[in-house]
Amino acid sequence: MASRNSNSNSLVVPQASQALQQLKMEAAQSLGVQIPQDGYYGNVSTRDAGSLGGYITKKLVQIAEQQLSGGTR
């Protein structure tokens, strides 16, 4: 069994870690979800976690669409 702070996801571009963290904070602030200080999301409600994931996915798709269409972020 993995430790509670381990992350099985690996980034294709490790340098994107900071940008993804910023996006997560932006999503949480926009949705009014409190980000756990210790990084453990086990106590975050399923609804809040799903909202965060959905928001982040939506933003990443928007960014990709803009890049594919030649626009800038």
C-alpha atoms as a printed R data frame, in Angstrom:
   type eleno elety resid chain resno       x      y       z
1  ATOM     1    CA   MET     A     1   0.000  0.000   0.000
2  ATOM     2    CA   ALA     A     2   1.366  3.418  -0.963
3  ATOM     3    CA   SER     A     3   1.988  6.128   1.589
4  ATOM     4    CA   ARG     A     4  -0.720  8.740   1.790
5  ATOM     5    CA   ASN     A     5   1.333 11.516   0.165
6  ATOM     6    CA   SER     A     6   2.680  9.488  -2.743
7  ATOM     7    CA   ASN     A     7   1.572 10.445  -6.225
8  ATOM     8    CA   SER     A     8   1.363  7.752  -8.879
9  ATOM     9    CA   ASN     A     9   0.906 10.311 -11.648
10 ATOM    10    CA   SER     A    10   4.035 11.339 -13.485
11 ATOM    11    CA   LEU     A    11   4.331 14.461 -15.587
12 ATOM    12    CA   VAL     A    12   5.394 14.126 -19.196
13 ATOM    13    CA   VAL     A    13   7.057 17.541 -18.821
14 ATOM    14    CA   PRO     A    14   8.363 17.755 -15.235
15 ATOM    15    CA   GLN     A    15   8.942 21.507 -15.638
16 ATOM    16    CA   ALA     A    16   5.146 21.912 -15.838
17 ATOM    17    CA   SER     A    17   4.780 21.060 -12.152
18 ATOM    18    CA   GLN     A    18   4.751 24.702 -10.996
19 ATOM    19    CA   ALA     A    19   2.208 25.720 -13.655
20 ATOM    20    CA   LEU     A    20  -0.074 22.834 -12.674
21 ATOM    21    CA   GLN     A    21   0.216 23.758  -9.002
22 ATOM    22    CA   GLN     A    22  -0.745 27.346  -9.886
23 ATOM    23    CA   LEU     A    23  -3.723 26.065 -11.889
24 ATOM    24    CA   LYS     A    24  -4.810 23.942  -8.912
25 ATOM    25    CA   MET     A    25  -4.671 26.974  -6.605
26 ATOM    26    CA   GLU     A    26  -6.602 29.077  -9.131
27 ATOM    27    CA   ALA     A    27  -9.262 26.379  -9.386
28 ATOM    28    CA   ALA     A    28  -9.597 26.042  -5.625
29 ATOM    29    CA   GLN     A    29  -9.898 29.788  -5.158
30 ATOM    30    CA   SER     A    30 -12.457 30.096  -7.947
31 ATOM    31    CA   LEU     A    31 -14.557 27.236  -6.552
32 ATOM    32    CA   GLY     A    32 -14.145 28.152  -2.875
33 ATOM    33    CA   VAL     A    33 -12.461 24.835  -2.036
34 ATOM    34    CA   GLN     A    34  -9.908 24.794   0.788
35 ATOM    35    CA   ILE     A    35  -6.614 23.185  -0.312
36 ATOM    36    CA   PRO     A    36  -5.155 21.023   2.490
37 ATOM    37    CA   GLN     A    37  -1.860 22.459   3.747
38 ATOM    38    CA   ASP     A    38  -0.307 19.001   4.088
39 ATOM    39    CA   GLY     A    39  -1.216 18.010   0.502
40 ATOM    40    CA   TYR     A    40  -3.431 15.129   1.643
41 ATOM    41    CA   TYR     A    41  -6.772 15.223  -0.158
42 ATOM    42    CA   GLY     A    42  -8.359 12.283   1.686
43 ATOM    43    CA   ASN     A    43 -10.509 14.612   3.759
44 ATOM    44    CA   VAL     A    44 -11.731 16.668   0.785
45 ATOM    45    CA   SER     A    45 -15.281 15.801  -0.212
46 ATOM    46    CA   THR     A    46 -15.780 13.821  -3.396
47 ATOM    47    CA   ARG     A    47 -17.846 16.669  -4.806
48 ATOM    48    CA   ASP     A    48 -15.086 19.240  -4.168
49 ATOM    49    CA   ALA     A    49 -12.365 16.969  -5.552
50 ATOM    50    CA   GLY     A    50 -14.449 16.314  -8.664
51 ATOM    51    CA   SER     A    51 -15.106 20.018  -9.108
52 ATOM    52    CA   LEU     A    52 -11.385 20.762  -8.891
53 ATOM    53    CA   GLY     A    53 -10.530 18.045 -11.398
54 ATOM    54    CA   GLY     A    54 -13.250 19.165 -13.785
55 ATOM    55    CA   TYR     A    55 -12.179 22.808 -13.593
56 ATOM    56    CA   ILE     A    56  -8.530 21.952 -14.188
57 ATOM    57    CA   THR     A    57  -9.389 19.677 -17.118
58 ATOM    58    CA   LYS     A    58 -11.588 22.363 -18.668
59 ATOM    59    CA   LYS     A    59  -8.796 24.953 -18.373
60 ATOM    60    CA   LEU     A    60  -6.182 22.580 -19.824
61 ATOM    61    CA   VAL     A    61  -8.454 21.850 -22.798
62 ATOM    62    CA   GLN     A    62  -8.984 25.591 -23.344
63 ATOM    63    CA   ILE     A    63  -5.227 26.200 -23.272
64 ATOM    64    CA   ALA     A    64  -4.591 23.356 -25.733
65 ATOM    65    CA   GLU     A    65  -7.319 24.608 -28.082
66 ATOM    66    CA   GLN     A    66  -5.831 28.108 -28.022
67 ATOM    67    CA   GLN     A    67  -2.372 26.765 -28.778
68 ATOM    68    CA   LEU     A    68  -3.665 24.586 -31.620
69 ATOM    69    CA   SER     A    69  -5.553 27.505 -33.144
70 ATOM    70    CA   GLY     A    70  -2.453 29.697 -32.979
71 ATOM    71    CA   GLY     A    71  -3.784 31.918 -30.193
72 ATOM    72    CA   THR     A    72  -1.952 32.768 -27.012
73 ATOM    73    CA   ARG     A    73  -3.054 32.255 -23.472
